[in-house]
């Protein structure tokens, strides 16, 4: 090597680990963010959400119309009127336990009205039919409907016949802001909603890491990067680049969701029965819970992304990547179910396992933030998750060097030896 080349090498030393990771992250972030594919990626999830919303709206409407329960009255006209008056009297006390009573016109017209045959012919929209008298009512219907409505019908008939009081004492009320049971039940709802959102975002966005690596393996770009900087830094840079792209996507979807909620929040509440604006407050408070949600999403993304990078390192073709990534996807689904199941089992061995196991740890700890006020466990869990990310990155880069770079290196080493032997053989001839 000449003195000028040696001086150039010393003047331009290799980048440090984190500098190299930053270079790769910046390159991938800009390349993905300003690509047409990313624009379609942002638009893609909006169509399933729109279709799901329309399907849910139609389904709820059909369900409300189909599930409306009506009991037909086939008693005498006077008894029918007394039954409906008694139901109206009892409704303030029993509320939803009272059925909807409808007088059957055919029963008043037909002299020998057969309630059993009427139901078997599926005439009308009656779940069951009440016949007999006030002193001896009879419910005709399926076994399930009879078991459900025999009690309320007996109370209504007794009230109509004057066997029970028709007036009730006023119950005094003393309310409290909340109770321990109510707080726990409400926080479980928040924990479940947070876990579901974390899982959906992670599974939706983590696949970008895998597709990016497969594309660069096919174009040999990854081998050029590996020849210039440490493979660990390449993997780490790619992870954080895709994490940054994911935050951009979440920000776009969040703004669109906020705009849609501002416009159609009333319709959403009416269709789904859920008011997202009034979710119960988590144990740690909303500001800290939102911060922990962002951090735990980052950890969940980095852990799953590092696992996908490891798969990409072991796979040689796109088909192999798809085949090998499917078990990981199914495993992540099982991990989510594990973390969701342990919400109601704080302190159990199963919850401890879900916290210690790296892939389920972000989900379990986010639920704990909603349920419990203790903070130091989050610091310990985040340190453990960060260590797991580094170990997965190290393992994935090591596999990549052994399975991909080793063959290229061996070939590179044979070529100079071949030419050196050829040169040495021809030198005597010269």
LONU-14480 format. One record per residue (C-alpha): residue in three letters; residue number from 1; x, y, z. Coordinates in nm, 3 decimals, padded with zeros to 5 digits, m for minus. Layout:
<atoms>
+-----+-----+---------+---------+---------+
:   r :   k :       X :       Y :       Z :
+-----+-----+---------+---------+---------+
: ala : NUM :       X :       Y :       Z :
...
+-----+-----+---------+---------+---------+
</atoms>
This chain:
<atoms>
+-----+-----+---------+---------+---------+
:   r :   k :       X :       Y :       Z :
+-----+-----+---------+---------+---------+
: unk :   1 :  00.000 :  00.000 :  00.000 :
: unk :   2 :  00.135 :  00.342 : m00.094 :
: unk :   3 :  00.194 :  00.614 :  00.163 :
: unk :   4 : m00.095 :  00.822 :  00.020 :
: unk :   5 : m00.343 :  00.531 :  00.058 :
: unk :   6 : m00.222 :  00.464 :  00.412 :
: unk :   7 : m00.273 :  00.832 :  00.499 :
: unk :   8 : m00.626 :  00.822 :  00.353 :
: unk :   9 : m00.713 :  00.518 :  00.560 :
: unk :  10 : m00.585 :  00.679 :  00.881 :
: unk :  11 : m00.757 :  01.005 :  00.797 :
: unk :  12 : m01.095 :  00.831 :  00.746 :
: unk :  13 : m01.131 :  00.574 :  01.021 :
: unk :  14 : m01.443 :  00.352 :  01.041 :
: unk :  15 : m01.747 :  00.502 :  01.205 :
: unk :  16 : m01.824 :  00.411 :  01.562 :
: unk :  17 : m02.106 :  00.164 :  01.634 :
: unk :  18 : m02.373 :  00.423 :  01.707 :
: unk :  19 : m02.256 :  00.659 :  01.432 :
: unk :  20 : m02.286 :  00.377 :  01.182 :
: unk :  21 : m02.630 :  00.284 :  01.314 :
: unk :  22 : m02.737 :  00.649 :  01.281 :
: unk :  23 : m02.617 :  00.663 :  00.918 :
: unk :  24 : m02.815 :  00.350 :  00.828 :
: unk :  25 : m03.123 :  00.471 :  01.019 :
: unk :  26 : m03.118 :  00.810 :  00.848 :
: unk :  27 : m03.073 :  00.654 :  00.504 :
: unk :  28 : m03.355 :  00.401 :  00.547 :
: unk :  29 : m03.590 :  00.652 :  00.711 :
: unk :  30 : m03.561 :  00.901 :  00.424 :
: unk :  31 : m03.576 :  00.629 :  00.156 :
: unk :  32 : m03.894 :  00.472 :  00.297 :
: unk :  33 : m04.066 :  00.795 :  00.397 :
: unk :  34 : m04.042 :  00.953 :  00.051 :
: unk :  35 : m04.134 :  00.642 : m00.144 :
: unk :  36 : m04.463 :  00.587 : m00.323 :
: unk :  37 : m04.504 :  00.254 : m00.145 :
: unk :  38 : m04.522 :  00.430 :  00.193 :
: unk :  39 : m04.806 :  00.651 :  00.069 :
: unk :  40 : m05.006 :  00.344 : m00.029 :
: unk :  41 : m04.912 :  00.184 :  00.302 :
: unk :  42 : m05.067 :  00.479 :  00.485 :
: unk :  43 : m05.385 :  00.461 :  00.280 :
: unk :  44 : m05.415 :  00.083 :  00.296 :
: unk :  45 : m05.546 :  00.038 :  00.654 :
: unk :  46 : m05.809 :  00.309 :  00.606 :
: unk :  47 : m06.016 :  00.093 :  00.370 :
: unk :  48 : m06.056 : m00.201 :  00.614 :
: unk :  49 : m06.149 :  00.049 :  00.887 :
: unk :  50 : m06.411 :  00.208 :  00.662 :
: unk :  51 : m06.550 : m00.128 :  00.554 :
: unk :  52 : m06.545 : m00.254 :  00.913 :
: unk :  53 : m06.729 :  00.055 :  01.033 :
: unk :  54 : m06.999 :  00.018 :  00.769 :
: unk :  55 : m07.033 : m00.355 :  00.835 :
: unk :  56 : m07.053 : m00.293 :  01.209 :
: unk :  57 : m07.319 : m00.027 :  01.164 :
: unk :  58 : m07.531 : m00.251 :  00.945 :
: unk :  59 : m07.475 : m00.551 :  01.169 :
: unk :  60 : m07.575 : m00.363 :  01.484 :
: unk :  61 : m07.886 : m00.230 :  01.318 :
: unk :  62 : m07.988 : m00.578 :  01.201 :
: unk :  63 : m07.906 : m00.721 :  01.543 :
: unk :  64 : m08.116 : m00.462 :  01.724 :
: unk :  65 : m08.410 : m00.535 :  01.500 :
: unk :  66 : m08.368 : m00.913 :  01.518 :
: unk :  67 : m08.308 : m00.938 :  01.891 :
: unk :  68 : m08.610 : m00.733 :  02.000 :
: unk :  69 : m08.803 : m00.969 :  02.232 :
: unk :  70 : m09.181 : m00.957 :  02.230 :
: unk :  71 : m09.418 : m01.179 :  02.428 :
: unk :  72 : m09.762 : m01.226 :  02.282 :
: unk :  73 : m10.070 : m01.201 :  02.502 :
: unk :  74 : m10.344 : m01.451 :  02.422 :
: unk :  75 : m10.558 : m01.405 :  02.733 :
: unk :  76 : m10.896 : m01.239 :  02.755 :
: unk :  77 : m10.916 : m00.871 :  02.654 :
: unk :  78 : m10.954 : m00.763 :  03.019 :
: unk :  79 : m10.664 : m00.979 :  03.134 :
: unk :  80 : m10.446 : m00.851 :  02.849 :
: unk :  81 : m10.510 : m00.492 :  02.952 :
: unk :  82 : m10.444 : m00.572 :  03.318 :
: unk :  83 : m10.114 : m00.746 :  03.227 :
: unk :  84 : m09.989 : m00.446 :  03.028 :
: unk :  85 : m10.091 : m00.204 :  03.303 :
: unk :  86 : m09.910 : m00.417 :  03.562 :
: unk :  87 : m09.600 : m00.424 :  03.343 :
: unk :  88 : m09.601 : m00.045 :  03.321 :
: unk :  89 : m09.637 : m00.030 :  03.700 :
: unk :  90 : m09.340 : m00.261 :  03.759 :
: unk :  91 : m09.112 : m00.118 :  03.492 :
: unk :  92 : m08.964 :  00.165 :  03.706 :
: unk :  93 : m08.856 : m00.093 :  03.965 :
: unk :  94 : m08.746 : m00.381 :  03.741 :
: unk :  95 : m08.641 : m00.199 :  03.423 :
: unk :  96 : m08.490 : m00.431 :  03.164 :
: unk :  97 : m08.620 : m00.744 :  03.338 :
: unk :  98 : m08.966 : m00.661 :  03.205 :
: unk :  99 : m09.058 : m00.808 :  02.864 :
: unk : 100 : m09.233 : m00.624 :  02.582 :
: unk : 101 : m09.596 : m00.741 :  02.581 :
: unk : 102 : m09.804 : m00.732 :  02.263 :
: unk : 103 : m10.166 : m00.838 :  02.230 :
: unk : 104 : m10.210 : m01.098 :  01.954 :
: unk : 105 : m10.501 : m00.989 :  01.729 :
: unk : 106 : m10.559 : m01.342 :  01.602 :
: unk : 107 : m10.621 : m01.465 :  01.957 :
: unk : 108 : m10.917 : m01.230 :  01.991 :
: unk : 109 : m11.064 : m01.330 :  01.655 :
: unk : 110 : m11.011 : m01.706 :  01.644 :
: unk : 111 : m11.245 : m01.898 :  01.874 :
: unk : 112 : m11.009 : m02.192 :  01.928 :
: unk : 113 : m10.674 : m02.014 :  01.925 :
: unk : 114 : m10.385 : m02.263 :  01.959 :
: unk : 115 : m10.074 : m02.082 :  02.089 :
: unk : 116 : m09.849 : m02.383 :  02.027 :
: unk : 117 : m09.953 : m02.415 :  01.663 :
: unk : 118 : m09.929 : m02.038 :  01.620 :
: unk : 119 : m09.563 : m02.042 :  01.730 :
: unk : 120 : m09.477 : m02.352 :  01.527 :
: unk : 121 : m09.615 : m02.182 :  01.217 :
: unk : 122 : m09.376 : m01.892 :  01.293 :
: unk : 123 : m09.650 : m01.633 :  01.268 :
: unk : 124 : m09.558 : m01.295 :  01.410 :
: unk : 125 : m09.238 : m01.194 :  01.592 :
: unk : 126 : m09.311 : m01.346 :  01.933 :
: unk : 127 : m09.051 : m01.518 :  02.148 :
: unk : 128 : m09.328 : m01.680 :  02.355 :
: unk : 129 : m09.702 : m01.651 :  02.411 :
: unk : 130 : m09.878 : m01.598 :  02.745 :
: unk : 131 : m10.215 : m01.770 :  02.779 :
: unk : 132 : m10.442 : m01.874 :  03.068 :
: unk : 133 : m10.574 : m01.636 :  03.332 :
: unk : 134 : m10.425 : m01.391 :  03.582 :
: unk : 135 : m10.451 : m01.649 :  03.857 :
: unk : 136 : m10.302 : m01.926 :  03.641 :
: unk : 137 : m10.091 : m01.787 :  03.356 :
: unk : 138 : m09.916 : m02.018 :  03.109 :
: unk : 139 : m09.609 : m01.944 :  02.899 :
: unk : 140 : m09.585 : m02.125 :  02.564 :
: unk : 141 : m09.247 : m02.125 :  02.395 :
: unk : 142 : m08.907 : m02.293 :  02.375 :
: unk : 143 : m08.743 : m02.418 :  02.691 :
: unk : 144 : m08.500 : m02.127 :  02.697 :
: unk : 145 : m08.770 : m01.866 :  02.661 :
: unk : 146 : m08.989 : m02.034 :  02.924 :
: unk : 147 : m08.701 : m02.040 :  03.174 :
: unk : 148 : m08.625 : m01.675 :  03.100 :
: unk : 149 : m08.975 : m01.527 :  03.121 :
: unk : 150 : m09.170 : m01.746 :  03.363 :
: unk : 151 : m09.055 : m01.543 :  03.665 :
: unk : 152 : m09.132 : m01.196 :  03.523 :
: unk : 153 : m09.468 : m01.314 :  03.385 :
: unk : 154 : m09.561 : m01.453 :  03.729 :
: unk : 155 : m09.479 : m01.120 :  03.895 :
: unk : 156 : m09.675 : m00.926 :  03.633 :
: unk : 157 : m09.977 : m01.157 :  03.663 :
: unk : 158 : m09.970 : m01.136 :  04.043 :
: unk : 159 : m09.952 : m00.758 :  04.027 :
: unk : 160 : m10.238 : m00.747 :  03.775 :
: unk : 161 : m10.450 : m00.969 :  04.003 :
: unk : 162 : m10.379 : m00.759 :  04.312 :
: unk : 163 : m10.176 : m01.031 :  04.487 :
: unk : 164 : m09.877 : m00.795 :  04.542 :
: unk : 165 : m09.864 : m00.424 :  04.625 :
: unk : 166 : m09.924 : m00.190 :  04.334 :
: unk : 167 : m09.729 :  00.089 :  04.503 :
: unk : 168 : m09.375 :  00.066 :  04.626 :
: unk : 169 : m09.185 :  00.258 :  04.893 :
: unk : 170 : m08.943 :  00.519 :  04.770 :
: unk : 171 : m08.584 :  00.402 :  04.806 :
: unk : 172 : m08.344 :  00.666 :  04.934 :
: unk : 173 : m08.011 :  00.693 :  04.752 :
: unk : 174 : m07.662 :  00.787 :  04.867 :
: unk : 175 : m07.393 :  00.787 :  04.601 :
: unk : 176 : m07.017 :  00.772 :  04.623 :
: unk : 177 : m06.769 :  00.884 :  04.361 :
: unk : 178 : m06.634 :  00.533 :  04.310 :
: unk : 179 : m06.560 :  00.205 :  04.481 :
: unk : 180 : m06.264 : m00.031 :  04.475 :
: unk : 181 : m06.456 : m00.280 :  04.265 :
: unk : 182 : m06.571 : m00.012 :  04.021 :
: unk : 183 : m06.219 :  00.131 :  03.985 :
: unk : 184 : m06.073 : m00.212 :  03.915 :
: unk : 185 : m06.343 : m00.298 :  03.663 :
: unk : 186 : m06.300 :  00.036 :  03.485 :
: unk : 187 : m05.921 :  00.007 :  03.475 :
: unk : 188 : m05.949 : m00.340 :  03.324 :
: unk : 189 : m06.137 : m00.181 :  03.032 :
: unk : 190 : m05.857 :  00.071 :  02.981 :
: unk : 191 : m05.591 : m00.202 :  03.004 :
: unk : 192 : m05.770 : m00.418 :  02.748 :
: unk : 193 : m05.814 : m00.127 :  02.507 :
: unk : 194 : m05.447 : m00.030 :  02.538 :
: unk : 195 : m05.327 : m00.387 :  02.485 :
: unk : 196 : m05.545 : m00.432 :  02.178 :
: unk : 197 : m05.424 : m00.106 :  02.022 :
: unk : 198 : m05.061 : m00.193 :  02.099 :
: unk : 199 : m05.098 : m00.538 :  01.940 :
: unk : 200 : m05.267 : m00.410 :  01.625 :
: unk : 201 : m05.012 : m00.135 :  01.566 :
: unk : 202 : m04.718 : m00.367 :  01.631 :
: unk : 203 : m04.838 : m00.640 :  01.396 :
: unk : 204 : m04.936 : m00.389 :  01.129 :
: unk : 205 : m04.608 : m00.199 :  01.128 :
: unk : 206 : m04.340 : m00.454 :  01.219 :
: unk : 207 : m04.363 : m00.626 :  00.881 :
: unk : 208 : m04.191 : m00.325 :  00.719 :
: unk : 209 : m03.863 : m00.432 :  00.878 :
: unk : 210 : m03.880 : m00.774 :  00.718 :
: unk : 211 : m03.977 : m00.649 :  00.373 :
: unk : 212 : m03.699 : m00.389 :  00.379 :
: unk : 213 : m03.433 : m00.647 :  00.467 :
: unk : 214 : m03.553 : m00.896 :  00.204 :
: unk : 215 : m03.546 : m00.628 : m00.064 :
: unk : 216 : m03.193 : m00.519 :  00.021 :
: unk : 217 : m03.072 : m00.879 :  00.037 :
: unk : 218 : m03.204 : m00.935 : m00.315 :
: unk : 219 : m03.031 : m00.617 : m00.440 :
: unk : 220 : m02.704 : m00.702 : m00.258 :
: unk : 221 : m02.721 : m00.364 : m00.084 :
: unk : 222 : m02.705 : m00.525 :  00.258 :
: unk : 223 : m02.374 : m00.692 :  00.171 :
: unk : 224 : m02.226 : m00.357 :  00.066 :
: unk : 225 : m02.335 : m00.204 :  00.396 :
: unk : 226 : m02.196 : m00.499 :  00.592 :
: unk : 227 : m01.860 : m00.458 :  00.421 :
: unk : 228 : m01.841 : m00.096 :  00.530 :
: unk : 229 : m01.983 : m00.096 :  00.883 :
: unk : 230 : m02.050 : m00.353 :  01.157 :
: unk : 231 : m02.348 : m00.577 :  01.086 :
: unk : 232 : m02.485 : m00.511 :  01.436 :
: unk : 233 : m02.501 : m00.140 :  01.353 :
: unk : 234 : m02.677 : m00.215 :  01.024 :
: unk : 235 : m02.949 : m00.413 :  01.199 :
: unk : 236 : m02.990 : m00.160 :  01.478 :
: unk : 237 : m03.008 :  00.128 :  01.231 :
: unk : 238 : m03.273 : m00.048 :  01.028 :
: unk : 239 : m03.481 : m00.115 :  01.338 :
: unk : 240 : m03.481 :  00.246 :  01.450 :
: unk : 241 : m03.543 :  00.371 :  01.096 :
: unk : 242 : m03.855 :  00.160 :  01.068 :
: unk : 243 : m03.958 :  00.266 :  01.418 :
: unk : 244 : m03.935 :  00.630 :  01.309 :
: unk : 245 : m04.141 :  00.553 :  00.997 :
: unk : 246 : m04.397 :  00.379 :  01.218 :
: unk : 247 : m04.433 :  00.689 :  01.435 :
: unk : 248 : m04.496 :  00.894 :  01.121 :
: unk : 249 : m04.767 :  00.650 :  01.017 :
: unk : 250 : m04.923 :  00.653 :  01.364 :
: unk : 251 : m04.921 :  01.033 :  01.366 :
: unk : 252 : m05.101 :  01.045 :  01.029 :
: unk : 253 : m05.358 :  00.786 :  01.136 :
: unk : 254 : m05.401 :  00.960 :  01.469 :
: unk : 255 : m05.477 :  01.293 :  01.305 :
: unk : 256 : m05.723 :  01.130 :  01.067 :
: unk : 257 : m05.885 :  00.945 :  01.357 :
: unk : 258 : m05.911 :  01.262 :  01.562 :
: unk : 259 : m06.072 :  01.441 :  01.271 :
: unk : 260 : m06.319 :  01.158 :  01.213 :
: unk : 261 : m06.400 :  01.147 :  01.585 :
: unk : 262 : m06.463 :  01.522 :  01.591 :
: unk : 263 : m06.705 :  01.490 :  01.302 :
: unk : 264 : m06.884 :  01.164 :  01.374 :
: unk : 265 : m06.831 :  01.082 :  01.742 :
: unk : 266 : m07.205 :  01.066 :  01.815 :
: unk : 267 : m07.264 :  00.821 :  01.531 :
: unk : 268 : m06.971 :  00.605 :  01.647 :
: unk : 269 : m07.105 :  00.590 :  02.003 :
: unk : 270 : m07.453 :  00.504 :  01.877 :
: unk : 271 : m07.324 :  00.225 :  01.652 :
: unk : 272 : m07.067 :  00.067 :  01.883 :
: unk : 273 : m07.198 :  00.166 :  02.223 :
: unk : 274 : m06.844 :  00.275 :  02.321 :
: unk : 275 : m06.737 :  00.627 :  02.407 :
: unk : 276 : m06.361 :  00.640 :  02.351 :
: unk : 277 : m06.352 :  00.991 :  02.493 :
: unk : 278 : m06.464 :  00.864 :  02.835 :
: unk : 279 : m06.233 :  00.570 :  02.893 :
: unk : 280 : m06.167 :  00.516 :  03.266 :
: unk : 281 : m05.847 :  00.682 :  03.389 :
: unk : 282 : m05.552 :  00.443 :  03.439 :
: unk : 283 : m05.387 :  00.401 :  03.779 :
: unk : 284 : m05.077 :  00.605 :  03.686 :
: unk : 285 : m05.279 :  00.890 :  03.531 :
: unk : 286 : m05.327 :  00.974 :  03.166 :
: unk : 287 : m05.006 :  01.177 :  03.099 :
: unk : 288 : m04.773 :  00.908 :  03.234 :
: unk : 289 : m04.983 :  00.630 :  03.082 :
: unk : 290 : m04.957 :  00.786 :  02.735 :
: unk : 291 : m04.580 :  00.824 :  02.777 :
: unk : 292 : m04.549 :  00.461 :  02.885 :
: unk : 293 : m04.768 :  00.353 :  02.594 :
: unk : 294 : m04.530 :  00.519 :  02.348 :
: unk : 295 : m04.228 :  00.362 :  02.516 :
: unk : 296 : m04.381 :  00.016 :  02.534 :
: unk : 297 : m04.490 :  00.037 :  02.171 :
: unk : 298 : m04.130 :  00.119 :  02.081 :
: unk : 299 : m04.004 : m00.180 :  02.278 :
: unk : 300 : m04.266 : m00.416 :  02.136 :
: unk : 301 : m04.181 : m00.297 :  01.786 :
: unk : 302 : m03.805 : m00.330 :  01.837 :
: unk : 303 : m03.841 : m00.679 :  01.987 :
: unk : 304 : m04.063 : m00.810 :  01.709 :
: unk : 305 : m03.861 : m00.625 :  01.446 :
: unk : 306 : m03.536 : m00.775 :  01.575 :
: unk : 307 : m03.698 : m01.118 :  01.557 :
: unk : 308 : m03.807 : m01.052 :  01.200 :
: unk : 309 : m03.454 : m00.939 :  01.112 :
: unk : 310 : m03.324 : m01.266 :  01.250 :
: unk : 311 : m03.568 : m01.453 :  01.028 :
: unk : 312 : m03.458 : m01.248 :  00.731 :
: unk : 313 : m03.098 : m01.338 :  00.811 :
: unk : 314 : m03.176 : m01.710 :  00.808 :
: unk : 315 : m03.395 : m01.705 :  00.496 :
: unk : 316 : m03.255 : m01.713 :  00.144 :
: unk : 317 : m03.570 : m01.639 : m00.058 :
: unk : 318 : m03.893 : m01.448 : m00.018 :
: unk : 319 : m04.083 : m01.776 :  00.007 :
: unk : 320 : m03.863 : m01.887 :  00.296 :
: unk : 321 : m03.922 : m01.555 :  00.469 :
: unk : 322 : m04.299 : m01.594 :  00.442 :
: unk : 323 : m04.286 : m01.954 :  00.564 :
: unk : 324 : m04.060 : m01.876 :  00.860 :
: unk : 325 : m04.240 : m01.558 :  00.964 :
: unk : 326 : m04.580 : m01.726 :  00.996 :
: unk : 327 : m04.492 : m01.917 :  01.318 :
: unk : 328 : m04.355 : m01.597 :  01.468 :
: unk : 329 : m04.676 : m01.414 :  01.385 :
: unk : 330 : m04.883 : m01.691 :  01.543 :
: unk : 331 : m04.654 : m01.690 :  01.846 :
: unk : 332 : m04.704 : m01.317 :  01.886 :
: unk : 333 : m05.079 : m01.373 :  01.877 :
: unk : 334 : m05.046 : m01.631 :  02.156 :
: unk : 335 : m04.828 : m01.386 :  02.349 :
: unk : 336 : m05.102 : m01.123 :  02.323 :
: unk : 337 : m05.362 : m01.369 :  02.450 :
: unk : 338 : m05.132 : m01.456 :  02.741 :
: unk : 339 : m05.088 : m01.093 :  02.841 :
: unk : 340 : m05.462 : m01.026 :  02.803 :
: unk : 341 : m05.550 : m01.328 :  03.016 :
: unk : 342 : m05.324 : m01.222 :  03.303 :
: unk : 343 : m05.490 : m00.879 :  03.341 :
: unk : 344 : m05.727 : m01.022 :  03.599 :
: unk : 345 : m05.455 : m01.226 :  03.775 :
: unk : 346 : m05.212 : m00.973 :  03.927 :
: unk : 347 : m04.926 : m01.128 :  04.120 :
: unk : 348 : m04.980 : m01.478 :  03.978 :
: unk : 349 : m04.701 : m01.693 :  03.836 :
: unk : 350 : m04.855 : m01.657 :  03.490 :
: unk : 351 : m04.845 : m01.279 :  03.509 :
: unk : 352 : m04.484 : m01.291 :  03.626 :
: unk : 353 : m04.396 : m01.509 :  03.328 :
: unk : 354 : m04.569 : m01.269 :  03.088 :
: unk : 355 : m04.368 : m00.982 :  03.235 :
: unk : 356 : m04.035 : m01.168 :  03.217 :
: unk : 357 : m04.084 : m01.314 :  02.868 :
: unk : 358 : m03.953 : m01.036 :  02.639 :
: unk : 359 : m04.216 : m01.053 :  02.365 :
: unk : 360 : m04.511 : m01.035 :  02.606 :
: unk : 361 : m04.345 : m00.798 :  02.853 :
: unk : 362 : m04.456 : m00.470 :  02.685 :
: unk : 363 : m04.820 : m00.585 :  02.677 :
: unk : 364 : m04.820 : m00.708 :  03.036 :
: unk : 365 : m04.646 : m00.397 :  03.168 :
: unk : 366 : m04.880 : m00.161 :  02.983 :
: unk : 367 : m05.174 : m00.339 :  03.146 :
: unk : 368 : m05.001 : m00.308 :  03.484 :
: unk : 369 : m04.965 :  00.068 :  03.428 :
: unk : 370 : m05.342 :  00.085 :  03.386 :
: unk : 371 : m05.411 : m00.131 :  03.692 :
: unk : 372 : m05.142 : m00.041 :  03.950 :
: unk : 373 : m04.968 :  00.279 :  04.057 :
: unk : 374 : m04.620 :  00.131 :  04.123 :
: unk : 375 : m04.361 :  00.289 :  03.893 :
: unk : 376 : m04.024 :  00.129 :  03.969 :
: unk : 377 : m04.127 : m00.198 :  03.801 :
: unk : 378 : m04.156 : m00.013 :  03.470 :
: unk : 379 : m03.795 :  00.102 :  03.486 :
: unk : 380 : m03.678 : m00.255 :  03.552 :
: unk : 381 : m03.897 : m00.394 :  03.276 :
: unk : 382 : m03.774 : m00.139 :  03.021 :
: unk : 383 : m03.411 : m00.219 :  03.100 :
: unk : 384 : m03.480 : m00.589 :  03.054 :
: unk : 385 : m03.662 : m00.528 :  02.725 :
: unk : 386 : m03.379 : m00.309 :  02.595 :
: unk : 387 : m03.129 : m00.585 :  02.681 :
: unk : 388 : m03.345 : m00.838 :  02.497 :
: unk : 389 : m03.350 : m00.613 :  02.189 :
: unk : 390 : m02.968 : m00.592 :  02.188 :
: unk : 391 : m02.937 : m00.970 :  02.228 :
: unk : 392 : m03.178 : m01.033 :  01.939 :
: unk : 393 : m02.993 : m00.782 :  01.721 :
: unk : 394 : m02.662 : m00.946 :  01.807 :
: unk : 395 : m02.799 : m01.292 :  01.733 :
: unk : 396 : m02.955 : m01.184 :  01.405 :
: unk : 397 : m02.642 : m01.010 :  01.281 :
: unk : 398 : m02.430 : m01.313 :  01.377 :
: unk : 399 : m02.659 : m01.545 :  01.181 :
: unk : 400 : m02.647 : m01.309 :  00.884 :
: unk : 401 : m02.267 : m01.305 :  00.883 :
: unk : 402 : m02.252 : m01.685 :  00.902 :
: unk : 403 : m02.519 : m01.762 :  00.643 :
: unk : 404 : m02.476 : m01.478 :  00.392 :
: unk : 405 : m02.145 : m01.299 :  00.432 :
: unk : 406 : m01.940 : m01.613 :  00.496 :
: unk : 407 : m01.997 : m01.755 :  00.149 :
: unk : 408 : m01.910 : m01.426 : m00.016 :
: unk : 409 : m01.599 : m01.392 :  00.200 :
: unk : 410 : m01.484 : m01.739 :  00.118 :
: unk : 411 : m01.524 : m01.673 : m00.249 :
: unk : 412 : m01.333 : m01.349 : m00.214 :
: unk : 413 : m01.050 : m01.529 : m00.040 :
: unk : 414 : m01.024 : m01.803 : m00.305 :
: unk : 415 : m01.004 : m01.558 : m00.592 :
: unk : 416 : m00.680 : m01.384 : m00.489 :
: unk : 417 : m00.519 : m01.722 : m00.410 :
: unk : 418 : m00.618 : m01.852 : m00.753 :
: unk : 419 : m00.472 : m01.554 : m00.933 :
: unk : 420 : m00.159 : m01.553 : m00.718 :
: unk : 421 : m00.095 : m01.919 : m00.805 :
: unk : 422 : m00.149 : m01.844 : m01.172 :
: unk : 423 :  00.088 : m01.552 : m01.161 :
: unk : 424 :  00.355 : m01.750 : m00.985 :
: unk : 425 :  00.319 : m02.023 : m01.245 :
: unk : 426 :  00.367 : m01.785 : m01.534 :
: unk : 427 :  00.654 : m01.591 : m01.390 :
: unk : 428 :  00.923 : m01.844 : m01.494 :
: unk : 429 :  00.791 : m01.835 : m01.849 :
: unk : 430 :  00.838 : m01.464 : m01.862 :
+-----+-----+---------+---------+---------+
</atoms>
